[in-house]
Amino acid sequence: MTQAGRATGQSGHDDKGGGTMNMARGQRSQLTETVQSGLPTWTERAGAALILEEDLHACDRFFYRAFGDCGLDVSLYSETGLRLVERLATAADATFPEQIADLGTARAGVSFLSEGGQLFYIFDRLDRWPMAPEPVAWIVVQITRDWLATQLDVDLTASEFVLLALLLAGRDLRAAAAEVGASYDTKRKQVQSVTEKVGVNSQAALLREVSLQVSALVLDELLRPEERNPEVSLAVDLYGRDIVVHSITVGQAQEVPVWEFGARRGEPILYFHSMLAPIVFRPGMIDILKERNLRLLMMPRHFFGARSRTGSPQMNVLSALSDVVDYLCGEPVICLG
């Protein structure tokens, strides 16, 4: 470093006059070159993706502004699955791969990916962050076994967590067993163990329960109050952890907020409300629902007035909503009028 420092002094001063010379635009000092020669540079990391160095610096600035105080392990990725930010402050950052090959084929909206025994939550709704730079296509959150145990109150073994990660990422049980080098029967018994720990009675219910709870927890952490839908912010302010807010896109229409109260695994009741009809609410409502093992899902009735761009009624909305409710509940639903 002493030699590099002397070289910098020579390039930065005029020996004859002793004054400071202006370096040509784009010219780097020998000190900078010496330091960067031992580190991966922005352009070396992104050369294959043809992302400009200034774009990567913009990604870095956006990342720390949007997620610098986030309680989750977050990273940013390009459309092709290239990691766009370096985080040198915490050891956990090493768990984010330089490249996630399957990221380019991830489903729009929210999805899960399993890579190297790790579980990642994928979110592409960049419209929530208007200041996001152009190269950013995916927000990736690492879901660790310890985090899952704390948030869902379920203690999984390392192999159970890997199996759950593969199933959430879309593998069927036979493919997941083959991927970890185990027999189908062994993993079938392991799924039964995991479903018992989570408190559900089938593999489909297990994946539905975990994916919904993880999505609600992650999005609540990612979306700061000023970036949330005003309705969501109001609901969270009023009910705190007693409410789970699902934001669901139905067909080509706008997002539909679904509010959930009561017992998480209780008998589902669906209520299409008109501007949150106050008759539904009463003191102790949430405690009453939990005591009776009821799960209240509230969806705005005025949504059915939505029309497509051509002006014709969106007749496919009911079918889409039926799929949504089936995914949320997976069983017959009591409809409250």
N, C-alpha and C positions, 0 to 999 in steps of 0.2 A: 504494500500500500504506500510505502514511502516513495518508491520509484514512481508509482502512478501519480502521486501528489506532485512530485517535481515536474513530471511531464505536463500536468495540467497547468502549473504555473507558467511554463514556457509558452504554451499555446494561448494563454490568456493575457499576456502582457507583451508590449513592445520593448525589446531589450534596449533600444537606443533612447527612447524618450521616457520610458518608465510608465507610460500611461496605459490605460486598459484598451485593448482592441476588441471590437465587436466581432464575434464569430459569425461566419456565414450561416444563413438560415438553413436549418436541417443538419448542420455539422455538430457532431457530438464530441465532447472532450474525451481525452484518453482515459481519464478517471472513470467516466460513465461506461466506456467500452470495456475497461478492465473489470469493473464490477459485473456488468451484464454478461460478460463472457462466461462467468461461472453460474449463471442463472438462466432458466428458460425465459425467453423473451416473449412478449405478446405476439409478435409476428411469427415466431417459430411455432407457437401453440396453434395459431389460427391460419397458418399458410395454406393448408389444404382446403380450407373453407373459403378462402379469398375474402376474409373479413378484414377491413382496414384497421390499422392500429388505433386511430382516433375513435373508431366505433367501439373497440374493446374498452378503451378508457371510459367512454360514455356508459357502457354496461357496468363497469366497476362503480362509477359514481351513482348510477341508478340503484344498484344493488345495496349499497350501504345506506342510501337515503330511504329506500323502501323497506329493507329487511335488516338493517344494522342492529336493531334492538329486538328482533324477533326471537322468541323462545324456542324456535325449531331450527334444525339444521337444514338450511336452504341453499340452493345453487341455481344458476341460470344456464340454460342450454339453447343452442341454435336449432333451427329446423332439422338439420342433419344429425343432431345429437351430440354436438361438440360443446364441451363445457366452456363458458364464456368468462368466468370470474375465478380468481385465485383468492383464497382466504388463508393467510399465513398465521392468523392469530390463534386458531384452535386446532387441536389435533384431529378433531372429528372431520375436518374438511378433507383429509386424505381418503375418506371413505367414498367421496364422489368420484366416479371414474372420469378419466379424461374424455372418453367417448362412450356413449350409450347407443349401441347399434340399433336397438329396437325402438328408439324414441321417435324416429321418423314415421313409424307405423302406429303410434299410439292413438287411441280414440280421442276425438275432440271433446273438450270439456274437462272431465275428470277421469282418470284411469290409474291403474297400478302397474308397476313393472317390477320384475324380480331380476336382479343382476348379481351374479357371484354370491348367492345366498343372502343378499340384502334386499330390502323392500323399499321402493320409492313410490311416492304419491306424485302424480303428474297433473299439472293444471295449466291450461293454455288460454284462459280468459284474460288476455292482456288488456282488454278494454277497461278493466278495473284500475289499470295504472296508465293513464294517458301519456305520462312522461317516459314510458319504457322505450328504449332505443330500438331501432329497426331490427337488428340481428336477434333480439330476444324472442324466442318462440315458445319456450316452455319454462315454467317455474317448477323446480323439482325439490321435493321435501323428502328427506330420509326418515323412514319410520323404523326405529330401533326396537329391539325386544324389550329393553328396559322402559322405553317411553310407553309402549303398548301395555306393559304390565301396570304402570302407574295410572294411566288414563282410563283403561278399561277394567282395572282390578282383576286381571287374569294373569296367572303365572305360567308361562309356557316354557318348556325346555328348548334348547337351541335347535334340535331337530324338528320339534313341533312348529317353531316359528318359521323355519325354512319351508316346511311343507305348506303352512298357511300362506306364506308369501307367494309361493308358486301358484296356489289355487286362486288367490286374489288377482294374480296377473293373468289368469285365463287358462292355465293348464288344467286338463282333467286329471283325475286321480292317478290313472295309469301312466300318463305322461310325466306327472310329477314324481312318481315312484321311480320311473326309469331314469329321470334326470339326476336324482340323488343316489342312484345305484342300489335301491332297495326293492323288495318284493311288493307286489300290489297288496297282498294280504297284510303285510306289516304296516303299510301306510293307511290301509282301510281301518285297522284297529287304532292307529294314531289319530285319525280324523275323529273317531268316536270319542277318544279321550279329550280332544280339543273342544268338541261340541259340548261335552259335559261341563268342562271348565267355564265355557262362555255362557252356558245355561240355555242352550237351544237343543232341538231334537233332530236336526238334519244338516247335511252339508250345505244345502241351499240356504237354509236359515242362518247358518254360521257365516257364510260369505256376505249375505245381506246385512246382518247385524254389525259385523266388524267394519264393512265398507261404509255404512251409513254413519256409524259413530266416529270413525276416523275422519271422514269427510267433514262432518260438523265441527270437530275439534280443530282440524288443520285450518279450515277456512276462517274460523273465528279468530285464529291467531294471525293468519296472513293478512286479513282485511282489517285494517285499522278503522276505528269509528268513522273517521272522515272519508274513508273509501267505501264504506258500506252503503247499501240501500238505506234511505232514511227510515223506512218501515222496520228494517232489520235492526238498526241502531236503537230505535224506540223500544222494540220488543226485548232486546238484550238489556237495555237500561232498566226496564220495568221488572223483568223476570229473572235476570241473571242466568244461573245454571239450571233453573227450573224449566227452561225452554230450549228446544233444539229447532233451529230454523234451516229448512232445506230450500235451496233455490234451484228450481227445476225448469229447464227449457222444454216446452211442449211444441212439437212440430216446428213451424216457421214463426211462431208467435213469440212474444216477450217472455221473460222469465216469470215463473209463477212461484211466489213464496208459500211454502207449506210450514205452518207452525205446529210444533208437537209438544204436548204436555202429558204428564202422568207417568204411568209405569212403562218403562222402555220396552218390556216384553209382554205387556198386557194385551187384552182383547181390544182390537182397534175400532175406533169410532171416527167416521169421516163427517165433517161438518163444513158445508159450503156457506161461508159467512158473507154478509153484505156489510162491508166496511166495519168488520169486527163488532157485530151486533152485541151490545153490552149485556143483554139478558143471559148470555152464556156464562159470563164471569160473575163470581161471587166470592166472598171471603172464604179461604180454605179450599178453593176449587181443586188445586193441585193435590193437596193432601187427600181429599175425597177420592180423586181418581186413583191415586196410588193404593189407598185402602181397599178399593174394589177391583184392583188389578185391571184398570182401564187405561187405554192409550188414546188420547184425543188428537186427531189430525185436523187442522183447520186450513181450508183453502178458499181464496176469495171467489165469491160467486160472480162478481162483475167481470171476471175474466172471460165468461162465455159470450160477452158482447164483442169480442175481438173479431176483426174481419181481415181477410187477406188483402193483398195489394190490388187485386182485381175487384174487390168489393163484395165478393160472394162469401157467405158464412163459412167458417172453417169447420166443416162437418167431421173432419178427422180428429178434432180436438178431443171429443169424448173417448174415442178409441185410444188416443195417446195418453189421456189422463188415466184410463183404465189400466194401461201398462205401468204407469207411474205408481198407482196405488198398489197394484199387484207386486211391484218391486219393493215398495216400502213395507208392505205387510205380509204378502205371501200366504194369506188366508182370507176367509170370508170377512167382510167388513160391515159393521153396523153404520147405516147412513142416517144422520140426524138432520131433521128438517126444522 
